[in-house]
Each structure stands twice: as C-alpha cells, then as structure tokens.
Amino acid sequence: MKDRLINWLNTALMINLFFVLASFVWFVTALVGRAAQVNLGFDLWYSLWDPLFMPSMGILMAGAIISGILSWVSRRFFAG
C-alpha cells in the first residue's frame, strides 16, 4: 500500500512538473513575442498566473517535500 501511494505521488508530481515546464516555455515565448510586438498570449498567460500556475508550482514544491519525507521515513524506519 505504501509503495503504491509513493508511486502514485511520484507520477502525479511528474505530470505536474511537465505542466510547470510547459507553462514556463509558454511564458518565455509570450514574453519574447511581446518584446517583438507579436501577440503570443502573454495577457492570457498573465491572467492564468494566480488561479492556475501559482497553485501548480506550490503543489509541485509541497509534493516534492512530502515525497522526500516519505522516502526518508521509509529508509529510516522500514529498512530491512
């Protein structure tokens, strides 16, 4: 059960990591487009910053900490 939970958490974190990386690529592309006076969705990206991108980064950081703690506890107390 514990291993299944850890595997599920790691899979969810990996999906979230790729989402955060894709949003960063979108940000950089839109920022370059804005500098070149081409509309590549910077205003849309900025409007999604608070409701979508910030929570996903927070979930990624919290999940990484939780995964690390679970791994440490597993090694420390259940090593065999």
Secondary structure, 3 states (H helix, E strand, C coil): CHHHHHHHHHHHHHHHHHHHHHHHHHHHHHHHHHHCCCCCCHHHHHHCHHHHHHHHHHHHHHHHHHHHHHHHHHHHHHCC
